[in-house]
């Protein structure tokens, strides 16, 4: 698809190579190497099979060093994201031997997530080496690339993720091409190490994904700094 080629070209002009894989044992090793902390259970192959319903993306520099990683997985939700997310996530952490106690079982009333169901892609583990974080729109383009790869691969009903209050306030959700950023989606009274007590939802539904693909593929549309 033309939009993917355009995004790849924008990343590669910085001397980086983009790689994708469904080998989550390799993801586990790579993440441990670059971040030196445990992988989240959503992308832990010891917690559940991922190769048939997930992929991860990395960028490699000219020296062979990893400059960025992120991952996506597909799940079917027959109730709603609002009803499903807390039980799903706390259950996965429990499989890692970690206790997650929600402050509330569902997000606030009128959360957009109450209308989101079907085939949903969870997008997480976004990390970029410090030396690349201020390079053009590299962070933005990598986020868009993963979202669009998931859209093209699976045609999901929505792509969603979680960000901390600090990162949400910095605009990280919008920079990764999520038009909806909603506070207090998940609130924990007891959380695993490294998990914020208040997690914001970032969300792109089918129409948003179609718009993103069309907008990023329009001839001549190049963001300043790309």
C-alpha contacts under 8 A as a table, 3 or more apart, distances in Angstrom:
res1	aa1	res2	aa2	distance
1	X	4	X	5.62
1	X	5	X	6.74
2	X	5	X	5.18
2	X	6	X	6.28
2	X	217	X	6.37
3	X	6	X	5.10
3	X	7	X	6.30
3	X	213	X	6.41
3	X	214	X	7.78
3	X	216	X	6.00
3	X	217	X	4.49
4	X	7	X	5.15
4	X	8	X	6.06
4	X	145	X	6.79
4	X	148	X	7.45
4	X	149	X	7.54
5	X	8	X	5.07
5	X	9	X	6.11
6	X	9	X	5.16
6	X	10	X	6.37
6	X	217	X	7.18
7	X	10	X	5.07
7	X	11	X	6.38
7	X	141	X	6.33
7	X	142	X	7.94
7	X	145	X	6.50
8	X	11	X	5.18
8	X	12	X	5.98
8	X	18	X	7.17
8	X	145	X	7.86
9	X	12	X	5.07
9	X	13	X	6.10
10	X	13	X	5.55
10	X	14	X	7.52
10	X	138	X	7.81
10	X	141	X	7.54
10	X	226	X	6.00
11	X	14	X	5.86
11	X	15	X	7.68
11	X	16	X	6.35
11	X	17	X	7.59
11	X	18	X	7.71
11	X	138	X	6.29
11	X	141	X	7.13
11	X	142	X	7.53
12	X	15	X	5.27
12	X	16	X	4.76
12	X	17	X	5.80
12	X	18	X	7.50
13	X	16	X	7.09
15	X	61	X	6.26
15	X	62	X	6.49
16	X	59	X	6.02
16	X	60	X	5.48
16	X	61	X	4.65
16	X	62	X	6.68
17	X	59	X	5.31
17	X	60	X	5.11
17	X	61	X	6.43
18	X	57	X	7.07
18	X	58	X	5.79
18	X	59	X	4.48
18	X	60	X	6.53
19	X	57	X	5.70
19	X	58	X	5.27
19	X	59	X	6.14
19	X	60	X	7.69
20	X	55	X	6.76
20	X	56	X	5.60
20	X	57	X	4.51
20	X	58	X	6.45
21	X	24	X	7.84
21	X	55	X	5.49
21	X	56	X	5.50
21	X	57	X	6.69
22	X	50	X	7.45
22	X	51	X	4.93
22	X	52	X	7.54
22	X	54	X	6.05
22	X	55	X	4.36
22	X	56	X	6.29
23	X	26	X	5.51
23	X	27	X	6.54
23	X	51	X	6.10
23	X	55	X	7.50
24	X	27	X	4.54
24	X	28	X	6.00
24	X	43	X	7.18
24	X	44	X	7.17
24	X	45	X	5.96
24	X	50	X	6.92
24	X	51	X	6.80
24	X	55	X	7.76
24	X	56	X	7.78
25	X	28	X	5.06
25	X	29	X	6.46
25	X	45	X	6.46
26	X	29	X	5.13
26	X	30	X	6.08
27	X	30	X	5.03
27	X	31	X	5.92
27	X	56	X	7.24
28	X	31	X	5.31
28	X	32	X	6.17
28	X	39	X	6.50
28	X	44	X	7.02
29	X	32	X	5.20
29	X	33	X	6.20
30	X	33	X	5.08
30	X	34	X	6.30
31	X	34	X	5.29
31	X	35	X	5.65
31	X	36	X	7.07
31	X	37	X	7.74
31	X	38	X	7.97
31	X	39	X	6.93
31	X	69	X	7.64
32	X	35	X	5.44
32	X	36	X	4.52
32	X	37	X	5.78
32	X	38	X	6.62
32	X	39	X	7.41
33	X	36	X	5.66
34	X	66	X	7.31
39	X	43	X	6.73
39	X	44	X	6.15
40	X	43	X	5.82
40	X	44	X	6.27
40	X	93	X	7.84
40	X	125	X	7.71
41	X	44	X	4.73
41	X	47	X	6.26
41	X	92	X	5.61
41	X	93	X	5.77
41	X	95	X	7.72
41	X	96	X	6.66
42	X	47	X	7.82
42	X	89	X	7.66
42	X	92	X	6.71
43	X	50	X	7.31
43	X	71	X	7.51
43	X	73	X	7.84
44	X	47	X	5.47
44	X	48	X	6.92
45	X	48	X	5.29
45	X	49	X	5.75
45	X	50	X	6.25
46	X	49	X	7.65
47	X	92	X	7.00
47	X	95	X	6.20
47	X	96	X	7.02
49	X	52	X	7.38
50	X	53	X	5.29
50	X	54	X	5.31
50	X	55	X	7.92
50	X	73	X	7.36
51	X	54	X	5.59
51	X	55	X	7.05
53	X	73	X	5.62
53	X	74	X	5.38
53	X	75	X	7.72
54	X	71	X	7.42
54	X	72	X	5.50
54	X	73	X	4.10
54	X	74	X	6.27
55	X	71	X	5.87
55	X	72	X	5.60
55	X	73	X	6.65
56	X	69	X	7.15
56	X	70	X	5.68
56	X	71	X	4.05
56	X	72	X	6.20
57	X	68	X	7.94
57	X	69	X	5.59
57	X	70	X	5.46
57	X	71	X	6.16
57	X	146	X	7.04
58	X	66	X	6.89
58	X	67	X	7.22
58	X	68	X	5.31
58	X	69	X	4.41
58	X	70	X	6.74
59	X	66	X	5.86
59	X	67	X	5.31
59	X	68	X	5.26
59	X	69	X	6.85
60	X	63	X	7.87
60	X	64	X	5.63
60	X	65	X	5.50
60	X	66	X	4.64
60	X	67	X	5.63
60	X	68	X	7.58
61	X	64	X	5.30
61	X	65	X	5.49
61	X	66	X	6.53
61	X	67	X	6.52
62	X	65	X	7.41
66	X	69	X	7.67
66	X	129	X	7.88
67	X	128	X	5.81
67	X	129	X	5.16
67	X	132	X	7.14
68	X	126	X	7.55
68	X	127	X	5.46
68	X	128	X	4.19
68	X	129	X	6.08
69	X	125	X	6.96
69	X	126	X	5.87
69	X	127	X	5.40
69	X	128	X	6.64
70	X	123	X	7.52
70	X	124	X	6.02
70	X	125	X	4.80
70	X	126	X	4.32
70	X	127	X	6.41
70	X	146	X	7.59
71	X	123	X	5.89
71	X	124	X	5.51
71	X	125	X	5.91
71	X	126	X	7.19
71	X	146	X	7.61
72	X	121	X	6.38
72	X	122	X	5.54
72	X	123	X	4.52
72	X	124	X	6.39
72	X	146	X	7.51
72	X	150	X	7.14
73	X	121	X	5.41
73	X	122	X	5.37
73	X	123	X	6.84
74	X	119	X	6.73
74	X	120	X	5.74
74	X	121	X	4.47
74	X	122	X	6.50
75	X	119	X	5.81
75	X	120	X	5.46
75	X	121	X	6.36
75	X	122	X	7.82
76	X	117	X	7.68
76	X	118	X	5.41
76	X	119	X	4.54
76	X	120	X	6.10
77	X	80	X	6.28
77	X	81	X	6.85
77	X	84	X	7.11
77	X	117	X	5.32
77	X	118	X	5.01
77	X	119	X	6.37
77	X	120	X	6.97
78	X	117	X	5.96
78	X	118	X	5.83
79	X	83	X	6.57
79	X	84	X	6.78
79	X	117	X	6.31
80	X	83	X	5.34
80	X	84	X	6.03
80	X	113	X	6.77
80	X	114	X	5.47
80	X	115	X	6.30
80	X	116	X	5.42
80	X	117	X	4.72
80	X	118	X	7.98
81	X	84	X	5.09
81	X	85	X	5.59
81	X	113	X	5.25
81	X	114	X	6.18
81	X	115	X	7.62
81	X	116	X	5.57
81	X	117	X	5.92
82	X	85	X	5.99
82	X	86	X	7.85
82	X	106	X	5.70
82	X	107	X	6.17
82	X	111	X	7.59
82	X	113	X	5.01
82	X	114	X	5.01
82	X	116	X	7.78
83	X	86	X	7.21
83	X	87	X	7.99
83	X	105	X	7.60
83	X	106	X	5.91
83	X	114	X	7.34
84	X	87	X	5.88
84	X	88	X	6.08
85	X	88	X	5.16
85	X	89	X	5.98
86	X	89	X	5.37
86	X	90	X	6.01
86	X	102	X	7.21
86	X	105	X	6.29
86	X	106	X	7.01
86	X	186	X	7.12
87	X	90	X	5.34
87	X	91	X	5.82
87	X	105	X	7.98
88	X	91	X	5.25
88	X	92	X	6.32
89	X	92	X	5.21
89	X	93	X	6.37
90	X	93	X	5.15
90	X	94	X	6.14
90	X	99	X	7.21
90	X	100	X	5.34
90	X	101	X	7.39
91	X	94	X	5.03
91	X	95	X	6.52
92	X	95	X	5.20
92	X	96	X	6.89
93	X	96	X	5.13
93	X	97	X	6.51
93	X	98	X	5.20
93	X	99	X	6.58
93	X	100	X	6.92
93	X	192	X	7.91
94	X	97	X	4.81
94	X	98	X	4.97
94	X	99	X	5.77
94	X	100	X	7.50
95	X	98	X	7.30
98	X	192	X	6.08
99	X	190	X	7.32
99	X	191	X	6.81
99	X	192	X	6.38
100	X	188	X	6.97
100	X	189	X	7.94
100	X	190	X	5.54
100	X	191	X	4.81
100	X	192	X	6.12
101	X	188	X	5.73
101	X	189	X	5.66
101	X	190	X	4.87
101	X	191	X	6.50
102	X	105	X	6.18
102	X	186	X	7.49
102	X	187	X	5.92
102	X	188	X	4.25
102	X	189	X	5.62
102	X	190	X	6.92
103	X	187	X	5.45
103	X	188	X	4.91
103	X	189	X	4.95
104	X	107	X	6.99
104	X	186	X	7.69
104	X	187	X	6.49
104	X	188	X	7.55
106	X	185	X	7.73
106	X	186	X	7.51
107	X	111	X	6.48
107	X	184	X	6.74
107	X	185	X	4.89
107	X	186	X	6.29
108	X	111	X	5.83
108	X	184	X	7.47
108	X	185	X	7.22
110	X	114	X	7.17
111	X	114	X	5.86
111	X	182	X	7.78
111	X	185	X	7.88
112	X	115	X	5.91
112	X	116	X	7.07
113	X	116	X	5.01
116	X	157	X	7.79
116	X	158	X	7.37
116	X	205	X	7.97
117	X	120	X	6.98
117	X	157	X	7.15
117	X	158	X	8.00
118	X	156	X	7.75
118	X	157	X	6.03
119	X	156	X	5.09
119	X	157	X	5.38
119	X	158	X	7.06
120	X	156	X	5.69
120	X	157	X	5.83
120	X	158	X	5.11
120	X	159	X	5.78
120	X	160	X	7.37
121	X	150	X	7.26
121	X	156	X	6.71
121	X	158	X	6.35
121	X	159	X	4.57
121	X	160	X	6.19
122	X	159	X	5.98
122	X	160	X	5.16
122	X	161	X	5.61
123	X	146	X	7.95
123	X	147	X	7.52
123	X	159	X	6.84
123	X	160	X	5.97
123	X	161	X	5.05
124	X	161	X	6.03
124	X	162	X	7.30
126	X	143	X	7.87
128	X	132	X	6.71
128	X	133	X	6.38
128	X	139	X	7.34
129	X	132	X	5.66
129	X	133	X	6.62
130	X	133	X	5.32
130	X	134	X	7.97
131	X	134	X	7.18
131	X	135	X	7.77
132	X	135	X	5.16
132	X	138	X	7.29
132	X	139	X	7.93
133	X	138	X	7.19
133	X	139	X	6.31
134	X	137	X	7.64
134	X	138	X	7.77
135	X	138	X	5.93
135	X	139	X	7.99
135	X	225	X	7.99
136	X	224	X	7.80
136	X	225	X	4.31
136	X	226	X	5.38
137	X	140	X	5.24
137	X	141	X	6.05
137	X	223	X	7.64
137	X	224	X	7.80
137	X	225	X	5.66
137	X	226	X	5.30
138	X	141	X	5.14
138	X	142	X	6.09
138	X	226	X	7.20
139	X	142	X	5.30
139	X	143	X	6.28
139	X	175	X	7.61
139	X	176	X	7.56
140	X	143	X	5.27
140	X	144	X	6.22
140	X	175	X	5.01
140	X	176	X	5.16
140	X	177	X	7.41
141	X	144	X	5.06
141	X	145	X	5.95
141	X	176	X	7.38
142	X	145	X	4.96
142	X	146	X	6.43
142	X	176	X	7.64
143	X	146	X	5.51
143	X	147	X	6.44
143	X	175	X	7.49
143	X	176	X	4.41
143	X	177	X	7.04
144	X	147	X	5.18
144	X	148	X	6.04
144	X	176	X	5.42
144	X	177	X	5.71
145	X	148	X	5.23
145	X	149	X	6.01
146	X	149	X	5.08
146	X	150	X	6.21
147	X	150	X	5.25
147	X	151	X	6.26
147	X	159	X	7.04
147	X	177	X	7.96
148	X	151	X	4.84
148	X	152	X	6.09
148	X	209	X	7.32
148	X	212	X	7.89
148	X	213	X	6.79
149	X	152	X	5.22
149	X	153	X	5.94
150	X	153	X	5.12
150	X	154	X	5.90
150	X	155	X	7.30
150	X	156	X	7.68
150	X	159	X	7.95
151	X	154	X	5.59
151	X	155	X	4.79
151	X	156	X	6.10
151	X	159	X	7.96
151	X	209	X	6.85
152	X	155	X	5.73
155	X	206	X	7.94
156	X	159	X	7.09
156	X	206	X	6.89
157	X	205	X	5.96
157	X	206	X	5.11
158	X	203	X	7.04
158	X	204	X	5.51
158	X	205	X	4.10
158	X	206	X	5.50
158	X	209	X	7.81
159	X	203	X	5.90
159	X	204	X	5.25
159	X	205	X	6.43
160	X	201	X	7.03
160	X	202	X	5.49
160	X	203	X	4.44
160	X	204	X	6.36
161	X	201	X	5.99
161	X	202	X	5.20
161	X	203	X	6.67
162	X	199	X	5.94
162	X	200	X	5.47
162	X	201	X	4.95
162	X	202	X	5.95
163	X	167	X	6.14
163	X	168	X	6.02
163	X	172	X	7.87
163	X	173	X	7.34
163	X	199	X	5.67
163	X	200	X	5.20
163	X	201	X	6.68
163	X	202	X	7.28
164	X	167	X	5.33
164	X	168	X	6.02
164	X	196	X	6.08
164	X	198	X	6.63
164	X	199	X	5.09
164	X	200	X	6.02
165	X	168	X	5.04
165	X	169	X	6.07
165	X	183	X	7.63
165	X	198	X	6.79
165	X	199	X	6.66
165	X	200	X	6.57
166	X	169	X	5.31
166	X	170	X	6.54
167	X	170	X	5.00
167	X	171	X	6.54
167	X	172	X	5.61
167	X	173	X	7.86
168	X	171	X	5.18
168	X	172	X	5.54
168	X	173	X	6.13
168	X	181	X	7.53
168	X	200	X	7.05
169	X	172	X	7.57
171	X	174	X	5.46
171	X	175	X	6.13
172	X	175	X	4.99
172	X	176	X	6.29
173	X	176	X	5.28
173	X	177	X	6.69
173	X	178	X	5.45
173	X	179	X	7.73
173	X	180	X	7.93
173	X	181	X	6.41
173	X	202	X	5.83
174	X	177	X	5.03
174	X	178	X	4.95
174	X	179	X	5.99
174	X	180	X	7.73
174	X	181	X	7.49
175	X	178	X	7.30
177	X	204	X	7.96
177	X	212	X	7.42
178	X	181	X	7.05
178	X	202	X	5.86
178	X	203	X	5.52
178	X	204	X	5.38
179	X	202	X	7.65
179	X	203	X	6.75
179	X	204	X	6.30
179	X	208	X	7.33
180	X	201	X	7.80
180	X	202	X	5.66
180	X	203	X	5.21
180	X	204	X	6.69
181	X	200	X	6.80
181	X	201	X	5.67
181	X	202	X	4.62
181	X	203	X	6.63
182	X	185	X	6.61
182	X	200	X	5.51
182	X	201	X	5.03
182	X	202	X	6.49
183	X	198	X	7.84
183	X	199	X	7.00
183	X	200	X	4.46
183	X	201	X	6.45
184	X	187	X	6.07
184	X	198	X	5.59
184	X	199	X	5.78
184	X	200	X	5.37
184	X	201	X	7.59
185	X	198	X	7.44
185	X	199	X	5.92
185	X	200	X	5.26
185	X	201	X	5.54
186	X	197	X	7.83
186	X	198	X	5.91
186	X	199	X	5.06
186	X	200	X	6.84
186	X	201	X	7.90
187	X	197	X	5.46
187	X	198	X	4.61
187	X	199	X	6.32
188	X	191	X	5.76
188	X	196	X	7.83
188	X	197	X	4.83
188	X	198	X	6.58
189	X	197	X	6.74
190	X	197	X	7.52
191	X	195	X	5.88
191	X	196	X	7.18
191	X	197	X	6.54
192	X	195	X	5.65
196	X	199	X	6.20
204	X	207	X	7.89
204	X	208	X	5.38
204	X	209	X	6.11
205	X	208	X	5.17
205	X	209	X	6.18
206	X	209	X	5.10
206	X	210	X	6.26
207	X	210	X	5.12
207	X	211	X	6.19
208	X	211	X	5.06
208	X	212	X	6.12
209	X	212	X	5.01
209	X	213	X	6.23
210	X	213	X	5.25
210	X	214	X	6.29
211	X	214	X	5.17
211	X	215	X	5.88
212	X	215	X	5.09
212	X	216	X	5.97
213	X	216	X	5.49
213	X	217	X	6.21
214	X	217	X	5.27
214	X	218	X	6.31
215	X	218	X	5.57
215	X	221	X	7.75
216	X	221	X	6.75
217	X	221	X	7.33
218	X	221	X	5.65
222	X	226	X	6.53
223	X	226	X	5.58
